[in-house]
Amino acid sequence: MRSPESRADTVQTARWLALLLDTGRLVVGDYQAVINDASKAEKNFSPAVFETHLTTKFLERTGVDLSKLPTAAVPDVSKRTLPILIEMEKQVIAEAQGVINIPGIGFKGFIPTTFATSATNRFRRHTGIYLPQTMTAPRNPRNQLDEYEIGMLKKFAELGKLEWTGAAGGRGENEAEDP
């Protein structure tokens, strides 16, 4: 059985992982107009540029400076897992450069959701840690809540943390693959 401190460290790390993923989505969203600018070939949205903006936004949101993570006062599990998610996110940006930098085409389909799905799938394959992007009314039918997620949301609702509006269907293990 884990000690309470170990559990607290795990919970804090889970929160930061969720925020890091969401922050990556925000950065991609901030660059959406640039990514979809048909008049430019080179968009200057490299993995390094992404990481700089990710680090700045994450620091603003959490007070944790990812550039100083090895010496930061954060749990060891955070020091091990946050850099892995950053690397997976950067890999997605790197591999999308061919799409991002296509001149003459506006919307390219590289949006925050597809970015996050690719990053979480990579992260899961690398670490075994599943980072679901749960919502009660997803636009993509493949992202319907599974029974576990429905059960957890109902528990939160019972605790008064959110309003449960129900969900249809479940996706089980039908997760989207990387493009």
N, C-alpha and C positions, 0 to 999 in steps of 0.2 A: 504494500500500500504506500502511496506517495505521501510525503509530508505536506502540511498545509502550505509551506513556503514554496515547495516545488509546484503545487497546483496553482498558486498565485502567479508564479513565474510563467507557467504554461498559459494561463488565462490572459495575462498581459501580453505575451508574445502573440497569441491568437488575435487579440485586438489590433496590435501593431501590424501584423500581416494583412489583416482585412483593410486597415487604413492605408497601408503601402500599396496594395492592389488598387484601391479606390483612388489613391493619389496618382498612380500611373494612368488610370482611366481619365482623370482630370487633365493631366498633361497632354495626352493624346487629343482630348476634346479641345483644349486650348489651341492646339495646332491644326484643328480640322480644316479651317479656311485655307491655311498654307498647304496642307496635304492635298486638298482638292483644287488648288489653283492650276487650271489648265494652261496658263500662260508661262509657267516656269517648269524647267526640267529639274534643276537642283533645288530642293526645298530647304536645305540646311536643317534637317531634322534627323540627325545621326544619333546613334546610341549614346554618344558622349553628351550631346545637347540634351537629349531626353534625361539622362542621369543628373545633369546639373539642375534642370528644372524640377525633377523628382525630389532631389535632396533638399532643395529650397522649400518646396511646398510641404514636404513631410516635416521639416523642422518647424514651419509655421503652424502646422496642425497638431504636432505632438510634443514639441520641445526637444525631440531627439535629433541630433546631428548625425546623419548617416555617414558623413565623411570622417567622423571621429568615433565610429561605433566600437572599434577594438578597445578603446580606453573609456568609453561611456559607462555610466552607472546604470546599466541595464542587465537583465538576466542573461546568463550564458547561453540559454536556448535562443534568445533573441539575437545574440551575436553570431550564432551559427546559422539561423534560418533566414533572417532578413537579407543578408548578402546573397543568398541563393535566389530568393525571389527577385531581387534587383537584377541579378545576372540573367535570369529567365526572361524578365521583361526587356532587358537590353537585347537579348537574342532575337526576340520577336521583332523589335524595331529594326535590327540589323537585317534580318531576313526579309523584311517588308520593303527595304529600300528600293528594290526593283519596281514595286508597285507604287510606292509613295512618289517616286521621281519620274513617273511616266508623264511626258509632256503631251499637251493636246487633249487630255481627258480630265474631266472635272471629278465627279464622285467616283472613288476608287474602291469603296467597300471596306477600307481600313478605318474602322470606327472604334470608339472606346470598348464596346462590347466584344467585338471580334478580337481586339488586342488582348483584353482580359481573359477571354476564354482560352486563347492560345497560351498565354503566360501561365494560367492556373493548371492547364493540362501538362505543360512542361514541368512545372513545380511539383505536381503530384507524381509524375514519373520519376523525378529525381529524388524526392524526399519521402514519398508515400503519404504526404499530408494533403488532404482534400480541402480546397478553398471554394466552397460553393458561392455562387452569386444568386442568392435566394431573393425572390420577390413573389408576392401573392398573385400578380396578374402579368406574367411574362408575355411579351409579344411573340416570341419564338416558342411554338408548341413543344419543342424538344427540351425546353427549360422549365416544364411544369414541375411543381413540387413533388417530391417522393413522400412516401408514408412517414419516414423519419422526420423530414422537414415540417410536414403538416403537424405532426405530433409536438414538435418543439415549439412551433408558432402558437399552437393551442395552449401549451404550458405558459408561455410568455403572456398570452392574453389573460389567462386565469390569474396571473400575478399582477395584472393591471398595467403591464408594460406596453401593450399595443392593442389595437382593436382587431379582432379576428373577423375577416370577411369571407373566409372560406376559399377553397381552391379546387379546381377540377383536375382530375387525373393525376398521374404520377409518371415520372420518367425513368425511375429505377437507375440503371447504369447506362442509359443511352445518352452519353455525353457527346457533345460535338468534338470532332477531331480537329487538329491543327489544319489550316488550309494547305 
